[in-house]
Amino acid sequence: MKASESPHEQNPEFSIALVNYKTLELTKTCLNLLQQHLGNNRIPIWVVDNGSNDDSVEYLRTLEWIKLIERTPTDGEAGHIAHGKALDMILDRVDTDYLFLLHTDTFIFDKEVFAMMLNKCTKKPNTIAVGCTEQIDRGIIRTAWRFTSRFFKHYFRRLKIALHLPSKTPKAYRETHLKSFCTLWNCKLIKQNGLHFLMDNRVPGYTLQDRTTELGYNIEFISAHKLFKYLDHIQSGTVAAAGGYSPTHRRTKMYNEITKRLSDAQAK
């Protein structure tokens, strides 16, 4: 493992954390947008490469303005576990009170998103995280339909179980955990309580959110409608970029459509 250092402000308000794994084009676009919007502010941008062994890590090594950590995952390590361990490596090293978690398939178009989320985190002293529970903006109609269909499916399955009929386990009809494609965490409070992003086999941050809520800390939720005014996110774009879905999978198609749109916009 090695880290490359870059100069930054004496007391920046926050740092940014990214984890790269075989997503060269996504990572380039994500970092180019961050440099475009934050380059003059010298915000510390930490990037962990999770053993890509491809052109993406070679590209990262050329960037003197990021703090690069090269990590070697253990054999058979699940993707979300590798991601969580990478985030904890960054958490151990940051010296700012706040840390923005971004995915390499998150594209910031308006830098005011950082000020907006930071303001929500600082206006209440016990706020430990700010973020969104949805990974895409489905709009009012699709969001309402998704909630309603999940609500009825949840209680229909519970009814079948109560009647001793065969049924699948009822799933939660409402998302409650922040999604890490763009989430702000109060590192100072996390460290004060001896906590981490990866605390078990769940998605990194889920148990952290549950534990800190139990401790009485506040979580600020931002609607997808508001958050996506500042950015775009390819749902599971990192998985699609690494070939995790078939060419005909809807998320692969979504990934191809959005990356083409971004490429065309940058070429103009």
C-alpha positions in Angstrom: 0.0 0.0 0.0 1.2 3.5 -0.7 -0.3 7.0 -0.5 0.5 10.0 -2.7 0.2 13.4 -1.0 -1.0 16.7 -2.4 -1.1 20.1 -0.8 -4.4 21.4 0.5 -5.7 24.1 2.8 -4.6 24.3 6.4 -8.1 23.8 7.7 -10.5 22.5 4.9 -14.0 21.9 6.1 -14.4 18.5 4.6 -12.6 15.8 2.6 -14.0 13.6 -0.2 -13.7 9.8 -0.4 -13.9 7.6 -3.5 -13.2 3.9 -4.1 -12.1 2.8 -7.5 -12.4 -0.7 -8.9 -11.9 -1.1 -12.7 -14.0 1.9 -13.6 -11.5 4.0 -15.6 -14.0 6.2 -17.6 -16.4 6.7 -14.7 -13.5 7.6 -12.4 -12.0 10.0 -14.9 -15.4 11.8 -15.4 -16.1 11.9 -11.6 -12.6 13.3 -10.8 -12.5 15.8 -13.7 -15.8 17.3 -12.5 -14.5 17.5 -8.9 -11.3 19.2 -10.0 -13.4 21.6 -12.2 -15.6 22.6 -9.2 -13.2 22.3 -6.3 -9.7 22.6 -7.7 -9.1 26.1 -6.4 -10.4 25.1 -2.9 -7.8 22.4 -2.5 -10.2 20.0 -0.8 -8.5 16.7 0.1 -9.7 14.1 -2.3 -8.9 10.5 -1.1 -9.1 7.7 -3.6 -8.6 4.0 -2.7 -7.9 1.6 -5.6 -9.2 -1.8 -4.6 -6.8 -3.9 -6.5 -7.9 -3.0 -10.0 -4.7 -4.0 -11.7 -5.8 -2.2 -14.9 -5.6 1.2 -16.6 -7.7 2.9 -14.0 -5.0 2.6 -11.3 -2.3 3.7 -13.8 -4.4 6.8 -14.4 -4.8 7.5 -10.7 -1.1 7.3 -10.2 -0.6 10.3 -12.6 -2.8 12.6 -10.5 -0.7 14.6 -8.1 -3.8 16.4 -6.6 -5.4 13.4 -5.1 -4.4 11.2 -2.1 -4.1 7.7 -3.5 -4.2 4.6 -1.5 -3.5 1.3 -3.2 -5.2 -1.6 -1.4 -4.9 -5.3 -2.1 -8.2 -7.1 -1.3 -8.0 -10.6 0.2 -9.0 -13.6 -1.8 -12.8 -14.2 -2.0 -13.6 -10.8 -0.5 -17.1 -9.7 -1.4 -17.4 -6.4 -3.2 -19.3 -4.5 -0.5 -16.8 -5.7 2.1 -13.9 -4.5 0.0 -15.6 -1.2 -0.4 -16.2 -0.8 3.3 -12.6 -1.7 4.2 -11.4 0.9 1.7 -13.7 3.6 3.3 -12.3 2.8 6.7 -8.8 3.2 5.5 -9.7 6.7 4.4 -11.6 7.4 7.7 -8.4 6.5 9.6 -6.4 9.0 7.7 -8.6 12.1 7.2 -8.1 15.0 9.6 -11.2 17.0 8.6 -14.3 16.8 10.7 -16.5 16.0 7.7 -16.2 13.4 4.9 -18.2 13.2 1.7 -18.6 9.7 0.4 -19.0 9.6 -3.4 -19.1 6.7 -5.9 -17.1 6.9 -9.1 -20.4 6.9 -11.0 -21.6 10.1 -9.2 -21.2 13.2 -11.3 -21.3 16.6 -9.5 -22.6 19.4 -11.8 -23.1 22.0 -9.1 -20.6 22.5 -6.4 -23.2 24.1 -4.1 -24.3 20.6 -3.2 -21.4 20.5 -0.8 -22.4 23.7 0.9 -26.0 22.7 1.1 -25.3 19.3 2.7 -22.6 20.7 5.0 -25.1 23.4 6.2 -27.6 20.7 7.1 -24.9 18.8 9.0 -23.6 21.8 11.0 -26.8 23.6 11.9 -27.6 20.8 14.5 -24.6 19.8 16.7 -25.7 16.2 17.0 -26.2 15.6 13.3 -23.9 12.7 12.2 -24.9 12.2 8.6 -26.7 13.8 5.7 -27.9 12.0 2.5 -30.6 10.4 0.4 -32.3 7.0 0.6 -32.8 6.7 -3.1 -30.1 6.2 -5.7 -32.0 7.8 -8.6 -34.7 10.4 -9.0 -37.8 8.5 -10.2 -40.1 11.5 -10.1 -43.3 11.9 -8.2 -45.4 9.4 -10.1 -42.9 6.6 -10.2 -41.9 7.2 -6.6 -45.5 7.0 -5.4 -46.2 3.9 -7.4 -43.0 2.2 -6.0 -44.0 3.1 -2.4 -47.6 1.9 -2.9 -46.8 -1.4 -4.6 -44.1 -2.2 -1.9 -46.5 -1.2 0.9 -49.3 -3.6 -0.3 -46.8 -6.4 -1.1 -45.3 -6.0 2.4 -48.6 -6.3 4.2 -50.0 -9.0 1.8 -47.0 -11.2 2.7 -47.5 -10.5 6.4 -51.2 -11.5 6.0 -50.3 -14.8 4.3 -47.8 -15.6 7.1 -50.5 -14.8 9.7 -52.8 -17.3 7.9 -50.0 -19.9 7.8 -49.9 -19.8 4.1 -46.6 -20.1 2.0 -45.1 -16.6 1.6 -41.8 -14.9 1.0 -40.3 -12.8 3.8 -41.9 -9.3 3.8 -39.4 -6.7 2.7 -39.4 -3.2 4.1 -41.6 -1.0 1.9 -39.7 2.2 2.8 -36.0 2.9 2.4 -34.4 4.0 5.7 -30.7 3.8 5.1 -28.6 6.5 3.4 -27.0 5.5 0.1 -23.3 6.2 -0.1 -23.2 7.5 -3.7 -23.3 11.0 -2.1 -23.4 11.0 1.7 -21.8 13.4 4.2 -20.6 12.0 7.5 -19.4 13.7 10.7 -16.0 11.9 11.1 -15.3 13.6 14.4 -18.4 12.0 16.0 -17.7 8.6 14.3 -14.2 8.5 15.7 -15.3 9.8 19.2 -17.6 6.7 19.5 -15.0 4.3 18.1 -17.2 3.4 15.1 -16.4 2.5 11.5 -18.2 2.3 8.1 -17.8 -1.4 7.9 -19.0 -3.0 11.2 -20.4 -6.3 10.0 -21.4 -8.1 6.7 -24.1 -5.5 5.8 -23.7 -2.7 3.3 -21.1 -0.3 4.7 -22.7 2.5 6.6 -26.0 0.7 7.4 -25.0 -0.6 10.8 -23.2 2.6 11.5 -26.4 4.6 10.8 -28.4 2.2 13.0 -25.9 2.4 15.9 -25.5 6.1 15.8 -29.3 6.6 15.7 -29.6 4.4 18.8 -27.0 6.6 20.5 -29.2 9.6 19.8 -27.5 11.2 16.9 -29.6 12.9 14.2 -29.7 11.8 10.5 -30.7 14.5 7.9 -32.6 13.1 4.9 -32.6 14.9 1.5 -35.1 14.0 -1.1 -34.0 12.6 -4.5 -35.8 15.5 -6.2 -33.7 18.0 -4.4 -30.3 16.2 -4.4 -30.4 15.4 -8.1 -30.6 19.1 -9.0 -26.9 19.1 -8.2 -25.7 15.8 -9.6 -26.3 12.6 -11.6 -25.8 9.0 -10.5 -25.8 5.8 -12.5 -27.5 3.3 -10.3 -25.0 0.3 -10.0 -22.9 2.0 -12.6 -19.7 0.7 -11.1 -21.0 -2.8 -11.3 -22.0 -2.3 -14.9 -18.6 -0.8 -15.8 -16.8 -3.7 -14.4 -18.9 -6.2 -16.4 -21.1 -7.3 -13.5 -24.3 -7.4 -15.6 -25.1 -8.9 -19.0 -25.0 -6.6 -22.1 -28.8 -6.7 -22.2 -29.4 -5.9 -18.5 -31.4 -2.7 -17.9 -28.7 -1.3 -15.7 -26.0 -2.0 -18.3 -28.3 -0.1 -20.8 -28.7 2.7 -18.4 -24.9 2.9 -17.9 -24.3 3.0 -21.6 -26.9 5.7 -22.2 -25.7 8.0 -19.5 -22.0 7.6 -20.3 -22.7 8.3 -24.0 -24.6 11.4 -23.0 -21.7 12.6 -20.8 -19.2 11.9 -23.5 -21.2 13.8 -26.1 -21.6 16.8 -23.7 -17.9 16.9 -23.0 -17.0 16.7 -26.7 -19.0 19.9 -27.4 
